[in-house]
Amino acid sequence: MSRGGRDKTEDGPERRCIATGELRDPARMIRFVVGPDGQAVPDVSGKLPGRGMWVSADKDALQAAIKKKAFSRSAKEQVTVPDDLFAQTETLLAKRLVNLISLARKAGQAVTGYEKVKGLLETDRAKLLVQASDGSERGKSKLHSPPGKDVFIGCLTAQELGLAFGRESVIHGALTAGGLSKQVQAEGIRLKGVRGHSGGKSKSRPKGKDDA
């Protein structure tokens, strides 16, 4: 065992999904551990002690892992799967993403409001465009994400984005380049996979502007 109780076999660059059997980048996966009560516990930060069980950050993969009792097979022991494990995982991923955007805002690396977002996107400082999944499609279509891959996040609701920016609700947000934007980008990809949508913006974006 390594420091913090993590199994040394987890130090490799890829993990095998217990639902699909595919080897994937752990940044695109969700780690689970067996808790003291024998229940499967989502470890979205990857810091809980114990041997990890990895599932692709994908709605179908997670549902399959729950339905097919993949956690028990992986742990080689009886593992109880809570009825709300999927919802737990989704909630924790959303909370983690919201908290990271909030940190970026406090560090002066994120802005909100249509005009501020538009202004940032017109510079080469913009890294990510974040828009509410339940915002007006007409309004959202007026803004385009910066160049690059996985630079659009549209899987948070207006209320969730509001929490990140300290407001009741937010439709538009943008982040500048930096360590926090990279973390927000990675968590946006994971939440999008679990929620199964990106906010409906990918098809309306110019060629070369990928969603996250």
N, C-alpha and C positions, 0 to 999 in steps of 0.2 A: 504493500500500500504506500502511496505517496503522501505528502503533507496534506492535511485536511481530510484524510480518509479516502481520497480518490484512488482508483485502481491504476497501476502503472501501465496497463495495457491500453489506456485511453490517451496516451501521449502521441499516438500516430496522427498523421494528417487527415485521415478519413475515418468515418464511423459507418457501421452497417446498420441500416434501418431494420428494426425487428419486425416490421410489417411487410415490407417489400423485398428485403434481402439485398437491396442496392447499397453500394458504397457511395457515400456523399460527403461533401464538405460539412463539418460540424456547425459551421456558421449558418447553414441552411437547414438545421435540424433542431430538435428539442430533446433535451436530456431529462430522463425520469429516473428516480431512485425508489427503493422500497423503504417506506417510513418505519418507525419503531412499532407501529400497529399492524404492519404487514400490508399497508395500502400503497398503491402506486401514487407517487407524488411528483408533479411537474417541477423541474428545476430549471427555470428559464434563464437564470443567471449563471448556471453551471458551477455552482459553488457548494452544493450540499454534499455531505460525506456519503460514501457508499459507492458501489459499483454502478455505473451508469447504464441505462437502457435507452437507446437512441431511436427516435422516430423522425422521419422526414417532416419538415414544417409544411405539411400538405393536408388539407381537409380529409381527403379520401384515405390517406395513409394512417392518419391518427384514428379515424373511425374504424379502420380495419384492425389496427392494433388493439383497440378496445373490444371489438366484436369477436375477434379470433383468439382471444386470451394469449396474445403474444407476450405480455409482460411476465406471465407465469413461466412460459417456455424459456424466455431469455434469462430470468432469474433462477431457473431450475428449482423453483419452490412455488408454493401457492401464494399468489399475490391478489389481494382484493382490489378490484377496480371500482372506485366510487361512481355512482350513477351520473354525477355531474363532472367527471374528469375532463371531458372535452370543454365544457364551459369554464372550468377552473383554469385550464391552460390558456384559453382565449383571453380570459380576463387578465391573467398575469402578463401575457404578452402585450396586451393593450396598455396596461398600467406601466409597464417598463418603457414602452415607446413614448407614452405621454410624459413620463418623468424625464426621459432623455431630452425631449424637445423643450421641456421646462428649464432644464439645466442650460441648454443652448441659449434660450431667451435671456436667462439671468447673466450669462457670460457675454451678452451682446452679439451673439452669433445667429440670432433668429429674429425675424420681423413678422408682423401680421398687419392686416389691413390692405385693401386692394392696391392703393397708390404706392404704399411702401414696398409691397411685394413686387409690383410691376417695376418700380425703380431699381430694386436689387437685381431682378432678372435681366435688366438691360445692361448690367455690368458683368465683368468676368469673375466677380466675387461670388456669384450665386452658385450653389452646389446642388440644392434640392428644392423642389416645389412640393408643398404639402397642401392638399385641399380636402375638404370634408366630403365624405361619401354621399351625404344627404343634402349637399348644397345644390343650388341651381346650376343645371348643366349649361345653360346659356351664359351665366356669369363666369363659370369656371373655364369655358372654352375661349375666353378672351386672353387667358394667360397660358403661355407655353413653357414647359420645363427647359432648363439649361441643357446644353449638349452633353452627351454621355449616356452611359448605361445605368439603368435602375435609378433614375434621378427624379422620379415622380412617386409620391406616396399619397394614395387616395383611399386608404382602408380605415381611417378614423372618422367618427361622426363629428358633427359640428360641436356637440357638447363635449366630447373627449378632447378635441382640439382647444376648446375653450378652457378646459382645465389646464392644459399645457401653457396657455398664454395668460392665465389669470383672469379670464373673462367668462361670461355666461355661455357664449358660443362664438366660434370662429370658423370662417369658410376658407380663407386663404392664408398661407404662411410660407415662408422661405427661409432656408438656412445657408450660411456662408460656408466655405471650405474649412476643414479642420477636423480634429479628432472626434468631436461630438457628432459632426455631420456623418462621419463614417459609421458611427455606432447607430445613429438614427436610421441611416440607409439600411444597415443590416437587419435591424429590428423591424423595419417596414416590410422588408422582403418576407420575414418569417410570419408576421401577422397577416399579410396579404395571402400567404399560402394557406393558413389555417382558416381564415374567413372566406377564402375562395373568391375574392374580388379585390379590385384596386380602386373602386370608385367610379368605374365606367369611363375613364378618361383616355385609355390607351389608343382607341381607334380614332379619336379626334385629333391626335397629336401628329405633328409633322414627322416624316420618315426620319428614323434615327433617334427619336426621342422615346426611350424605353420607360416602361412603368416599373414601380416597385410596390 
